[in-house]
Amino acid sequence: MIERIDSGKRLSKVVIANGFAFLSGFTANGVTPGDVQAQTADVLAQIDELLSKAGTSKSKVVRINIWLDDMRDFDAMNEVYESWIDPQCPPARATVESRLAIEGTLVEIMATAVVD
């Protein structure tokens, strides 16, 4: 069975299939452009909320993909990320630099988690 959470015309924010919750890529909502730490915190709060809706949590995240508009923001983003992630359960992770779709967006994060 496949379950979709918060679906719209183009995408579902979460798709649950085969014991995994696949989260779409998320960017900050209404956060001041230019502040990668505020944007990262906002995105991770969205991810927490959606993981909860999917019946899972950040301790069950198995993969994180992060896109940064500018790799010079890597350390600042990591300060927020490292305070959020469960240090006992770090996921596999990739971080790359990429031009993001919306001007002023500095970070986009996608996650995959196990659902029991």
HELIX and SHEET records of a PDB file:
HELIX    1   1 VAL A   36  LYS A   53  1                                  18    
HELIX    2   2 LYS A   58  LYS A   60  5                                   3    
HELIX    3   3 MET A   71  ASP A   73  5                                   3    
HELIX    4   4 PHE A   74  TRP A   84  1                                  11    
SHEET    1   A 6 ILE A   2  SER A   7  0                                        
SHEET    2   A 6 SER A  12  ALA A  17 -1                                        
SHEET    3   A 6 PHE A  20  LEU A  23 -1                                        
SHEET    4   A 6 VAL A 107  VAL A 114 -1                                        
SHEET    5   A 6 VAL A  61  LEU A  68 -1                                        
SHEET    6   A 6 ALA A  92  GLU A  97  1                                        
END                                                                             
